[in-house]
């Protein structure tokens, strides 16, 4: 999961903590604190979180097929705060499957 956050694109700079729940791959169950400035500066484990979500919601949001404002329609998403920085992580992105090959 840390590698996904390291490769992600961010809008601006900030810090946010993301708790991911993944019942299929328990090694993804953690709280990740990401510091970014357009790109990832660091990913570390943390205790407290700004957003908690399942792996399905995380995937849709980090890929940009959904944006944070749509998370209220997604199951299992809980936001405690830090909306300004979370919106810099989870925003609508153009998806180009060919970029991965």
BELQUIVEN-V634419 format. One line per field, one symbol per residue. phi: phi as a letter, one per 30 degrees, with the letter a starting at -180 (. if undefined). psi: psi as a letter, one per 20 degrees, with the letter a starting at -180 (. if undefined). burial: 1 if it has 16 or more other ideal C-beta (glycine too) atoms within 10 Angstrom, else 0. A space follows every 50 residues. Layout:
phi: ???
psi: ???
burial: ???
This chain:
phi: .eddddcdcbciblbacbcccbddbddddacccccbaibdcabbdbccbc bbaddddedddddidbceddddccdicbcclieeddddccbdbdcbeddd b
psi: hhhghhiqqqobqapqpppponhhniiiorppoppqmhrphqprqrgqqh ppqrhgggghghijiqrhiihijpqjppphakhghhhignrpqppnhhhi .
burial: 10011001010001011111110000010111110100010010010011 11101011011100010100100000100001001111111010000000 0
